[in-house]
Amino acid sequence: MAIKKIPVSSRQTEEAEENKQKIRIKIKAYDHKIIDQSTRTIMETVKRTGASVLGPVPLPTEKKKYTVLKSSFVHKDSREQYEMRIHKRLLDIIAPTPKTIDSLSSLNLPAGVDVEIKM
């Protein structure tokens, strides 16, 4: 029994090469307006350099809830509740050029925005 080799089309090999060269950017912030503004600036700089962008994909908002007693000794039923929301976005840059990487490294983002870049 002989095994037949199936020829791979050139489109499939191009897609495999593009999948190898990809930058994934994960953005976190407490304020949703700041995170939207920073994703917009990242997308504009990437498009200006000639690479294509997938996203932004809004990831689920992480909510941290804290309950604090108002009184230190008595009145246990009297409490205050606080909530901290962490908004997240995901961007994929396909086929980045060296100019794209340079422009991303020199990008000035507002304070309070955490950016993770994976290649």
N, CA, C and O atoms as CSV, one atom per row, in Angstrom:
chain,resi,resn,atom,element,x,y,z
A,1,MET,N,N,0.828,-1.155,0.000
A,1,MET,CA,C,0.000,0.000,0.000
A,1,MET,C,C,0.894,1.246,0.000
A,1,MET,O,O,1.685,1.438,0.923
A,2,ALA,N,N,0.775,2.075,-1.009
A,2,ALA,CA,C,1.600,3.268,-1.152
A,2,ALA,C,C,0.853,4.481,-0.620
A,2,ALA,O,O,-0.367,4.585,-0.749
A,3,ILE,N,N,1.588,5.375,-0.032
A,3,ILE,CA,C,1.008,6.602,0.499
A,3,ILE,C,C,1.140,7.679,-0.567
A,3,ILE,O,O,2.231,7.933,-1.078
A,4,LYS,N,N,0.018,8.307,-0.896
A,4,LYS,CA,C,0.027,9.373,-1.895
A,4,LYS,C,C,0.315,10.704,-1.219
A,4,LYS,O,O,-0.225,11.007,-0.155
A,5,LYS,N,N,1.167,11.484,-1.846
A,5,LYS,CA,C,1.439,12.826,-1.348
A,5,LYS,C,C,0.504,13.796,-2.055
A,5,LYS,O,O,0.403,13.817,-3.281
A,6,ILE,N,N,-0.163,14.585,-1.258
A,6,ILE,CA,C,-1.083,15.573,-1.815
A,6,ILE,C,C,-0.335,16.896,-1.894
A,6,ILE,O,O,0.208,17.357,-0.890
A,7,PRO,N,N,-0.299,17.518,-3.083
A,7,PRO,CA,C,0.420,18.792,-3.206
A,7,PRO,C,C,-0.308,19.894,-2.428
A,7,PRO,O,O,-1.533,20.009,-2.473
A,8,VAL,N,N,0.470,20.682,-1.731
A,8,VAL,CA,C,-0.068,21.781,-0.950
A,8,VAL,C,C,-0.103,23.012,-1.844
A,8,VAL,O,O,0.888,23.351,-2.490
A,9,SER,N,N,-1.238,23.669,-1.875
A,9,SER,CA,C,-1.354,24.851,-2.727
A,9,SER,C,C,-0.518,25.988,-2.162
A,9,SER,O,O,-0.166,25.988,-0.983
A,10,SER,N,N,-0.208,26.942,-3.000
A,10,SER,CA,C,0.645,28.051,-2.585
A,10,SER,C,C,-0.075,28.937,-1.566
A,10,SER,O,O,0.564,29.571,-0.726
A,11,ARG,N,N,-1.407,28.977,-1.645
A,11,ARG,CA,C,-2.177,29.791,-0.686
A,11,ARG,C,C,-2.054,29.230,0.731
A,11,ARG,O,O,-1.959,29.999,1.686
A,12,GLN,N,N,-2.053,27.930,0.880
A,12,GLN,CA,C,-1.927,27.324,2.200
A,12,GLN,C,C,-0.546,27.569,2.790
A,12,GLN,O,O,-0.416,27.778,3.996
A,13,THR,N,N,0.477,27.546,1.962
A,13,THR,CA,C,1.828,27.809,2.471
A,13,THR,C,C,1.974,29.275,2.868
A,13,THR,O,O,2.660,29.589,3.841
A,14,GLU,N,N,1.326,30.183,2.114
A,14,GLU,CA,C,1.363,31.590,2.482
A,14,GLU,C,C,0.669,31.823,3.812
A,14,GLU,O,O,1.147,32.608,4.632
A,15,GLU,N,N,-0.452,31.149,4.035
A,15,GLU,CA,C,-1.156,31.294,5.304
A,15,GLU,C,C,-0.320,30.738,6.452
A,15,GLU,O,O,-0.342,31.290,7.552
A,16,ALA,N,N,0.400,29.675,6.218
A,16,ALA,CA,C,1.254,29.102,7.257
A,16,ALA,C,C,2.392,30.062,7.604
A,16,ALA,O,O,2.760,30.194,8.771
A,17,GLU,N,N,2.948,30.732,6.590
A,17,GLU,CA,C,4.016,31.687,6.844
A,17,GLU,C,C,3.487,32.903,7.591
A,17,GLU,O,O,4.160,33.425,8.479
A,18,GLU,N,N,2.278,33.363,7.235
A,18,GLU,CA,C,1.698,34.501,7.929
A,18,GLU,C,C,1.394,34.159,9.383
A,18,GLU,O,O,1.534,35.010,10.261
A,19,ASN,N,N,0.986,32.943,9.639
A,19,ASN,CA,C,0.696,32.551,11.008
A,19,ASN,C,C,1.962,32.526,11.861
A,19,ASN,O,O,1.889,32.729,13.073
A,20,LYS,N,N,3.105,32.284,11.256
A,20,LYS,CA,C,4.357,32.290,11.995
A,20,LYS,C,C,4.729,33.705,12.418
A,20,LYS,O,O,5.193,33.920,13.538
A,21,GLN,N,N,4.524,34.674,11.522
A,21,GLN,CA,C,4.880,36.054,11.801
A,21,GLN,C,C,3.646,36.792,12.282
A,21,GLN,O,O,2.859,37.303,11.485
A,22,LYS,N,N,3.487,36.840,13.596
A,22,LYS,CA,C,2.319,37.496,14.169
A,22,LYS,C,C,2.711,38.097,15.509
A,22,LYS,O,O,3.441,37.487,16.290
A,23,ILE,N,N,2.219,39.291,15.759
A,23,ILE,CA,C,2.421,39.943,17.045
A,23,ILE,C,C,1.064,40.050,17.722
A,23,ILE,O,O,0.097,40.525,17.127
A,24,ARG,N,N,1.001,39.605,18.968
A,24,ARG,CA,C,-0.244,39.690,19.740
A,24,ARG,C,C,-0.045,40.725,20.839
A,24,ARG,O,O,0.890,40.636,21.635
A,25,ILE,N,N,-0.945,41.712,20.869
A,25,ILE,CA,C,-0.870,42.787,21.854
A,25,ILE,C,C,-2.088,42.687,22.760
A,25,ILE,O,O,-3.227,42.680,22.292
A,26,LYS,N,N,-1.835,42.611,24.058
A,26,LYS,CA,C,-2.897,42.565,25.053
A,26,LYS,C,C,-2.834,43.850,25.870
A,26,LYS,O,O,-1.801,44.169,26.460
A,27,ILE,N,N,-3.940,44.583,25.902
A,27,ILE,CA,C,-3.983,45.890,26.548
A,27,ILE,C,C,-4.941,45.823,27.735
A,27,ILE,O,O,-6.050,45.302,27.615
A,28,LYS,N,N,-4.509,46.356,28.887
A,28,LYS,CA,C,-5.339,46.390,30.090
A,28,LYS,C,C,-5.364,47.806,30.639
A,28,LYS,O,O,-4.357,48.513,30.605
A,29,ALA,N,N,-6.529,48.220,31.149
A,29,ALA,CA,C,-6.653,49.531,31.778
A,29,ALA,C,C,-7.876,49.551,32.677
A,29,ALA,O,O,-8.786,48.736,32.529
A,30,TYR,N,N,-7.886,50.497,33.614
A,30,TYR,CA,C,-9.024,50.648,34.512
A,30,TYR,C,C,-10.127,51.488,33.884
A,30,TYR,O,O,-11.295,51.328,34.235
A,31,ASP,N,N,-9.780,52.371,32.969
A,31,ASP,CA,C,-10.746,53.275,32.346
A,31,ASP,C,C,-11.011,52.843,30.903
A,31,ASP,O,O,-10.070,52.651,30.132
A,32,HIS,N,N,-12.271,52.689,30.540
A,32,HIS,CA,C,-12.594,52.207,29.196
A,32,HIS,C,C,-12.324,53.245,28.118
A,32,HIS,O,O,-12.052,52.879,26.974
A,33,LYS,N,N,-12.393,54.523,28.450
A,33,LYS,CA,C,-12.116,55.553,27.448
A,33,LYS,C,C,-10.635,55.577,27.071
A,33,LYS,O,O,-10.287,55.737,25.901
A,34,ILE,N,N,-9.777,55.419,28.062
A,34,ILE,CA,C,-8.335,55.432,27.808
A,34,ILE,C,C,-7.916,54.213,27.000
A,34,ILE,O,O,-7.068,54.318,26.113
A,35,ILE,N,N,-8.506,53.050,27.301
A,35,ILE,CA,C,-8.131,51.835,26.578
A,35,ILE,C,C,-8.596,51.901,25.127
A,35,ILE,O,O,-7.892,51.424,24.238
A,36,ASP,N,N,-9.762,52.480,24.871
A,36,ASP,CA,C,-10.224,52.629,23.491
A,36,ASP,C,C,-9.350,53.609,22.719
A,36,ASP,O,O,-9.059,53.397,21.542
A,37,GLN,N,N,-8.935,54.673,23.383
A,37,GLN,CA,C,-8.070,55.666,22.739
A,37,GLN,C,C,-6.703,55.064,22.411
A,37,GLN,O,O,-6.165,55.305,21.330
A,38,SER,N,N,-6.141,54.288,23.330
A,38,SER,CA,C,-4.818,53.704,23.079
A,38,SER,C,C,-4.876,52.620,22.006
A,38,SER,O,O,-3.937,52.499,21.220
A,39,THR,N,N,-5.951,51.826,21.948
A,39,THR,CA,C,-6.071,50.838,20.866
A,39,THR,C,C,-6.205,51.529,19.518
A,39,THR,O,O,-5.675,51.044,18.518
A,40,ARG,N,N,-6.903,52.648,19.481
A,40,ARG,CA,C,-7.042,53.400,18.234
A,40,ARG,C,C,-5.690,53.918,17.757
A,40,ARG,O,O,-5.394,53.863,16.563
A,41,THR,N,N,-4.865,54.420,18.676
A,41,THR,CA,C,-3.545,54.929,18.271
A,41,THR,C,C,-2.638,53.794,17.813
A,41,THR,O,O,-1.873,53.963,16.863
A,42,ILE,N,N,-2.712,52.635,18.476
A,42,ILE,CA,C,-1.900,51.486,18.053
A,42,ILE,C,C,-2.323,51.028,16.668
A,42,ILE,O,O,-1.474,50.739,15.825
A,43,MET,N,N,-3.631,50.959,16.423
A,43,MET,CA,C,-4.124,50.525,15.109
A,43,MET,C,C,-3.700,51.500,14.013
A,43,MET,O,O,-3.333,51.072,12.918
A,44,GLU,N,N,-3.747,52.802,14.290
A,44,GLU,CA,C,-3.353,53.794,13.289
A,44,GLU,C,C,-1.868,53.679,12.952
A,44,GLU,O,O,-1.489,53.771,11.785
A,45,THR,N,N,-1.029,53.479,13.960
A,45,THR,CA,C,0.404,53.372,13.682
A,45,THR,C,C,0.737,52.102,12.917
A,45,THR,O,O,1.617,52.111,12.055
A,46,VAL,N,N,0.042,51.006,13.223
A,46,VAL,CA,C,0.303,49.746,12.517
A,46,VAL,C,C,-0.153,49.840,11.066
A,46,VAL,O,O,0.545,49.370,10.167
A,47,LYS,N,N,-1.311,50.439,10.830
A,47,LYS,CA,C,-1.807,50.580,9.454
A,47,LYS,C,C,-0.921,51.517,8.648
A,47,LYS,O,O,-0.755,51.334,7.442
A,48,ARG,N,N,-0.350,52.524,9.312
A,48,ARG,CA,C,0.529,53.466,8.623
A,48,ARG,C,C,1.811,52.789,8.149
A,48,ARG,O,O,2.381,53.183,7.131
A,49,THR,N,N,2.271,51.771,8.882
A,49,THR,CA,C,3.511,51.090,8.519
A,49,THR,C,C,3.305,49.999,7.479
A,49,THR,O,O,4.282,49.470,6.948
A,50,GLY,N,N,2.054,49.648,7.172
A,50,GLY,CA,C,1.804,48.691,6.101
A,50,GLY,C,C,1.410,47.302,6.549
A,50,GLY,O,O,1.194,46.436,5.702
A,51,ALA,N,N,1.308,47.054,7.831
A,51,ALA,CA,C,0.883,45.734,8.320
A,51,ALA,C,C,-0.633,45.735,8.515
A,51,ALA,O,O,-1.260,46.791,8.594
A,52,SER,N,N,-1.206,44.543,8.591
A,52,SER,CA,C,-2.653,44.462,8.795
A,52,SER,C,C,-2.949,44.102,10.245
A,52,SER,O,O,-2.155,43.450,10.921
A,53,VAL,N,N,-4.134,44.554,10.706
A,53,VAL,CA,C,-4.523,44.393,12.107
A,53,VAL,C,C,-5.810,43.596,12.193
A,53,VAL,O,O,-6.754,43.845,11.444
A,54,LEU,N,N,-5.847,42.637,13.108
A,54,LEU,CA,C,-7.083,41.939,13.449
A,54,LEU,C,C,-7.504,42.415,14.826
A,54,LEU,O,O,-6.739,42.321,15.786
A,55,GLY,N,N,-8.712,42.919,14.920
A,55,GLY,CA,C,-9.205,43.364,16.219
A,55,GLY,C,C,-9.589,44.815,16.181
A,55,GLY,O,O,-9.685,45.386,15.095
A,56,PRO,N,N,-9.806,45.420,17.280
A,56,PRO,CA,C,-9.611,44.979,18.647
A,56,PRO,C,C,-10.729,44.037,19.112
A,56,PRO,O,O,-11.905,44.253,18.817
A,57,VAL,N,N,-10.343,43.014,19.826
A,57,VAL,CA,C,-11.290,42.060,20.382
A,57,VAL,C,C,-11.455,42.400,21.852
A,57,VAL,O,O,-10.490,42.318,22.612
A,58,PRO,N,N,-12.668,42.786,22.276
A,58,PRO,CA,C,-12.872,43.076,23.696
A,58,PRO,C,C,-12.954,41.781,24.500
A,58,PRO,O,O,-13.834,40.951,24.273
A,59,LEU,N,N,-12.033,41.622,25.431
A,59,LEU,CA,C,-12.035,40.455,26.307
A,59,LEU,C,C,-12.939,40.752,27.513
A,59,LEU,O,O,-13.239,41.914,27.783
A,60,PRO,N,N,-13.369,39.726,28.230
A,60,PRO,CA,C,-14.258,39.966,29.378
A,60,PRO,C,C,-13.613,40.878,30.426
A,60,PRO,O,O,-12.424,40.773,30.728
A,61,THR,N,N,-14.437,41.771,30.964
A,61,THR,CA,C,-13.974,42.706,31.973
A,61,THR,C,C,-13.816,41.988,33.303
A,61,THR,O,O,-14.730,41.311,33.775
A,62,GLU,N,N,-12.647,42.144,33.896
A,62,GLU,CA,C,-12.376,41.518,35.184
A,62,GLU,C,C,-12.877,42.453,36.294
A,62,GLU,O,O,-12.497,43.622,36.346
A,63,LYS,N,N,-13.720,41.933,37.165
A,63,LYS,CA,C,-14.292,42.739,38.245
A,63,LYS,C,C,-13.787,42.223,39.586
A,63,LYS,O,O,-13.959,41.051,39.923
A,64,LYS,N,N,-13.167,43.111,40.337
A,64,LYS,CA,C,-12.724,42.769,41.683
A,64,LYS,C,C,-13.594,43.539,42.667
A,64,LYS,O,O,-13.656,44.767,42.622
A,65,LYS,N,N,-14.267,42.810,43.557
A,65,LYS,CA,C,-15.174,43.436,44.516
A,65,LYS,C,C,-14.587,43.330,45.916
A,65,LYS,O,O,-14.071,42.288,46.319
A,66,TYR,N,N,-14.681,44.443,46.648
A,66,TYR,CA,C,-14.184,44.512,48.010
A,66,TYR,C,C,-15.300,45.006,48.918
A,66,TYR,O,O,-15.999,45.962,48.582
A,67,THR,N,N,-15.472,44.356,50.075
A,67,THR,CA,C,-16.441,44.771,51.081
A,67,THR,C,C,-15.677,45.208,52.327
A,67,THR,O,O,-14.835,44.473,52.843
A,68,VAL,N,N,-15.985,46.419,52.802
A,68,VAL,CA,C,-15.278,47.000,53.935
A,68,VAL,C,C,-16.301,47.401,54.989
A,68,VAL,O,O,-17.342,47.974,54.666
A,69,LEU,N,N,-16.004,47.098,56.252
A,69,LEU,CA,C,-16.862,47.536,57.351
A,69,LEU,C,C,-16.723,49.046,57.525
A,69,LEU,O,O,-15.614,49.579,57.480
A,70,LYS,N,N,-17.857,49.740,57.725
A,70,LYS,CA,C,-17.796,51.183,57.943
A,70,LYS,C,C,-17.228,51.493,59.324
A,70,LYS,O,O,-16.457,52.437,59.496
A,71,SER,N,N,-17.616,50.698,60.285
A,71,SER,CA,C,-17.167,50.905,61.651
A,71,SER,C,C,-16.097,49.876,61.993
A,71,SER,O,O,-16.120,48.756,61.484
A,72,SER,N,N,-15.191,50.246,62.829
A,72,SER,CA,C,-14.104,49.330,63.167
A,72,SER,C,C,-14.467,48.340,64.277
A,72,SER,O,O,-13.846,47.283,64.383
A,73,PHE,N,N,-15.461,48.667,65.101
A,73,PHE,CA,C,-15.716,47.823,66.266
A,73,PHE,C,C,-17.155,47.300,66.311
A,73,PHE,O,O,-17.361,46.103,66.507
A,74,VAL,N,N,-18.140,48.163,66.137
A,74,VAL,CA,C,-19.547,47.756,66.211
A,74,VAL,C,C,-20.217,48.018,64.881
A,74,VAL,O,O,-19.561,48.471,63.944
A,75,HIS,N,N,-21.505,47.746,64.774
A,75,HIS,CA,C,-22.305,47.973,63.559
A,75,HIS,C,C,-21.773,47.149,62.383
A,75,HIS,O,O,-21.375,47.682,61.347
A,76,LYS,N,N,-21.783,45.831,62.587
A,76,LYS,CA,C,-21.278,44.929,61.554
A,76,LYS,C,C,-22.148,44.952,60.300
A,76,LYS,O,O,-21.660,44.663,59.207
A,77,ASP,N,N,-23.425,45.290,60.440
A,77,ASP,CA,C,-24.321,45.306,59.281
A,77,ASP,C,C,-24.071,46.504,58.370
A,77,ASP,O,O,-24.531,46.511,57.228
A,78,SER,N,N,-23.374,47.488,58.840
A,78,SER,CA,C,-23.098,48.679,58.052
A,78,SER,C,C,-21.784,48.469,57.286
A,78,SER,O,O,-20.702,48.489,57.875
A,79,ARG,N,N,-21.892,48.272,55.987
A,79,ARG,CA,C,-20.714,47.987,55.158
A,79,ARG,C,C,-20.718,48.829,53.891
A,79,ARG,O,O,-21.760,49.309,53.445
A,80,GLU,N,N,-19.547,48.993,53.332
A,80,GLU,CA,C,-19.398,49.657,52.028
A,80,GLU,C,C,-18.799,48.664,51.059
A,80,GLU,O,O,-17.926,47.875,51.421
A,81,GLN,N,N,-19.274,48.707,49.820
A,81,GLN,CA,C,-18.767,47.799,48.798
A,81,GLN,C,C,-18.134,48.611,47.672
A,81,GLN,O,O,-18.697,49.594,47.192
A,82,TYR,N,N,-16.947,48.169,47.269
A,82,TYR,CA,C,-16.209,48.819,46.191
A,82,TYR,C,C,-15.955,47.806,45.085
A,82,TYR,O,O,-15.868,46.602,45.326
A,83,GLU,N,N,-15.837,48.326,43.863
A,83,GLU,CA,C,-15.608,47.459,42.712
A,83,GLU,C,C,-14.530,48.081,41.833
A,83,GLU,O,O,-14.552,49.279,41.551
A,84,MET,N,N,-13.593,47.253,41.410
A,84,MET,CA,C,-12.545,47.688,40.499
A,84,MET,C,C,-12.701,46.909,39.198
A,84,MET,O,O,-12.715,45.678,39.215
A,85,ARG,N,N,-12.818,47.603,38.084
A,85,ARG,CA,C,-12.981,46.938,36.790
A,85,ARG,C,C,-11.711,47.082,35.971
A,85,ARG,O,O,-11.138,48.166,35.862
A,86,ILE,N,N,-11.281,45.955,35.393
A,86,ILE,CA,C,-10.107,45.956,34.524
A,86,ILE,C,C,-10.589,45.594,33.120
A,86,ILE,O,O,-10.991,44.460,32.860
A,87,HIS,N,N,-10.540,46.574,32.225
A,87,HIS,CA,C,-10.966,46.369,30.841
A,87,HIS,C,C,-9.795,45.838,30.037
A,87,HIS,O,O,-8.652,46.238,30.256
A,88,LYS,N,N,-10.083,44.925,29.092
A,88,LYS,CA,C,-9.022,44.285,28.305
A,88,LYS,C,C,-9.378,44.298,26.824
A,88,LYS,O,O,-10.541,44.156,26.448
A,89,ARG,N,N,-8.352,44.472,25.991
A,89,ARG,CA,C,-8.505,44.397,24.540
A,89,ARG,C,C,-7.370,43.539,23.981
A,89,ARG,O,O,-6.296,43.438,24.574
A,90,LEU,N,N,-7.635,42.921,22.823
A,90,LEU,CA,C,-6.653,42.057,22.174
A,90,LEU,C,C,-6.509,42.477,20.718
A,90,LEU,O,O,-7.502,42.630,20.008
A,91,LEU,N,N,-5.259,42.663,20.276
A,91,LEU,CA,C,-4.952,43.026,18.889
A,91,LEU,C,C,-3.965,42.020,18.329
A,91,LEU,O,O,-3.024,41.618,19.015
A,92,ASP,N,N,-4.176,41.612,17.085
A,92,ASP,CA,C,-3.225,40.759,16.381
A,92,ASP,C,C,-2.702,41.522,15.179
A,92,ASP,O,O,-3.477,42.044,14.378
A,93,ILE,N,N,-1.378,41.586,15.057
A,93,ILE,CA,C,-0.741,42.239,13.910
A,93,ILE,C,C,-0.166,41.137,13.042
A,93,ILE,O,O,0.682,40.360,13.479
A,94,ILE,N,N,-0.642,41.079,11.798
A,94,ILE,CA,C,-0.228,40.031,10.880
A,94,ILE,C,C,0.815,40.597,9.926
A,94,ILE,O,O,0.663,41.702,9.405
A,95,ALA,N,N,1.868,39.831,9.707
A,95,ALA,CA,C,2.981,40.179,8.816
A,95,ALA,C,C,3.575,41.541,9.157
A,95,ALA,O,O,3.542,42.456,8.334
A,96,PRO,N,N,4.125,41.684,10.380
A,96,PRO,CA,C,4.705,42.977,10.759
A,96,PRO,C,C,6.038,43.220,10.058
A,96,PRO,O,O,6.804,42.290,9.807
A,97,THR,N,N,6.294,44.464,9.754
A,97,THR,CA,C,7.554,44.868,9.154
A,97,THR,C,C,8.468,45.397,10.263
A,97,THR,O,O,7.992,45.682,11.363
A,98,PRO,N,N,9.758,45.532,9.997
A,98,PRO,CA,C,10.641,46.124,11.018
A,98,PRO,C,C,10.228,47.549,11.388
A,98,PRO,O,O,10.422,47.985,12.523
A,99,LYS,N,N,9.664,48.261,10.427
A,99,LYS,CA,C,9.184,49.618,10.698
A,99,LYS,C,C,8.021,49.581,11.692
A,99,LYS,O,O,7.886,50.478,12.524
A,100,THR,N,N,7.187,48.550,11.605
A,100,THR,CA,C,6.059,48.395,12.529
A,100,THR,C,C,6.562,48.194,13.957
A,100,THR,O,O,6.047,48.807,14.893
A,101,ILE,N,N,7.553,47.347,14.119
A,101,ILE,CA,C,8.092,47.066,15.447
A,101,ILE,C,C,8.753,48.307,16.037
A,101,ILE,O,O,8.608,48.580,17.229
A,102,ASP,N,N,9.477,49.060,15.212
A,102,ASP,CA,C,10.108,50.294,15.690
A,102,ASP,C,C,9.066,51.317,16.123
A,102,ASP,O,O,9.228,51.973,17.152
A,103,SER,N,N,7.993,51.455,15.341
A,103,SER,CA,C,6.974,52.445,15.676
A,103,SER,C,C,6.200,52.040,16.929
A,103,SER,O,O,5.773,52.906,17.693
A,104,LEU,N,N,6.010,50.728,17.152
A,104,LEU,CA,C,5.330,50.279,18.369
A,104,LEU,C,C,6.194,50.490,19.607
A,104,LEU,O,O,5.674,50.800,20.679
A,105,SER,N,N,7.496,50.327,19.470
A,105,SER,CA,C,8.368,50.511,20.622
A,105,SER,C,C,8.493,51.983,21.012
A,105,SER,O,O,8.708,52.294,22.184
A,106,SER,N,N,8.363,52.885,20.049
A,106,SER,CA,C,8.482,54.310,20.346
A,106,SER,C,C,7.132,54.981,20.557
A,106,SER,O,O,7.053,56.209,20.602
A,107,LEU,N,N,6.075,54.196,20.688
A,107,LEU,CA,C,4.721,54.734,20.856
A,107,LEU,C,C,4.530,55.268,22.264
A,107,LEU,O,O,4.946,54.635,23.234
A,108,ASN,N,N,3.902,56.430,22.379
A,108,ASN,CA,C,3.661,57.059,23.678
A,108,ASN,C,C,2.188,56.877,24.033
A,108,ASN,O,O,1.318,57.473,23.398
A,109,LEU,N,N,1.905,56.057,25.046
A,109,LEU,CA,C,0.541,55.785,25.476
A,109,LEU,C,C,0.264,56.482,26.801
A,109,LEU,O,O,1.192,56.760,27.560
A,110,PRO,N,N,-1.024,56.772,27.090
A,110,PRO,CA,C,-1.344,57.457,28.346
A,110,PRO,C,C,-1.040,56.595,29.575
A,110,PRO,O,O,-0.922,55.373,29.485
A,111,ALA,N,N,-0.919,57.257,30.706
A,111,ALA,CA,C,-0.639,56.552,31.961
A,111,ALA,C,C,-1.846,55.717,32.358
A,111,ALA,O,O,-2.988,56.106,32.112
A,112,GLY,N,N,-1.591,54.574,32.972
A,112,GLY,CA,C,-2.671,53.702,33.405
A,112,GLY,C,C,-3.004,52.614,32.407
A,112,GLY,O,O,-3.944,51.848,32.621
A,113,VAL,N,N,-2.250,52.531,31.315
A,113,VAL,CA,C,-2.488,51.506,30.299
A,113,VAL,C,C,-1.326,50.512,30.348
A,113,VAL,O,O,-0.161,50.893,30.234
A,114,ASP,N,N,-1.667,49.228,30.522
A,114,ASP,CA,C,-0.666,48.172,30.564
A,114,ASP,C,C,-0.700,47.441,29.226
A,114,ASP,O,O,-1.760,46.992,28.790
A,115,VAL,N,N,0.460,47.319,28.571
A,115,VAL,CA,C,0.551,46.705,27.251
A,115,VAL,C,C,1.489,45.503,27.331
A,115,VAL,O,O,2.631,45.628,27.773
A,116,GLU,N,N,0.997,44.331,26.900
A,116,GLU,CA,C,1.821,43.132,26.802
A,116,GLU,C,C,1.962,42.775,25.325
A,116,GLU,O,O,0.963,42.641,24.618
A,117,ILE,N,N,3.208,42.622,24.860
A,117,ILE,CA,C,3.459,42.298,23.465
A,117,ILE,C,C,4.112,40.937,23.382
A,117,ILE,O,O,5.152,40.705,23.999
A,118,LYS,N,N,3.507,40.025,22.617
A,118,LYS,CA,C,4.070,38.697,22.392
A,118,LYS,C,C,4.311,38.516,20.911
A,118,LYS,O,O,3.471,38.872,20.084
A,119,MET,N,N,5.461,37.961,20.579
A,119,MET,CA,C,5.766,37.726,19.172
A,119,MET,C,C,5.680,36.257,18.846
A,119,MET,O,O,5.906,35.864,17.702
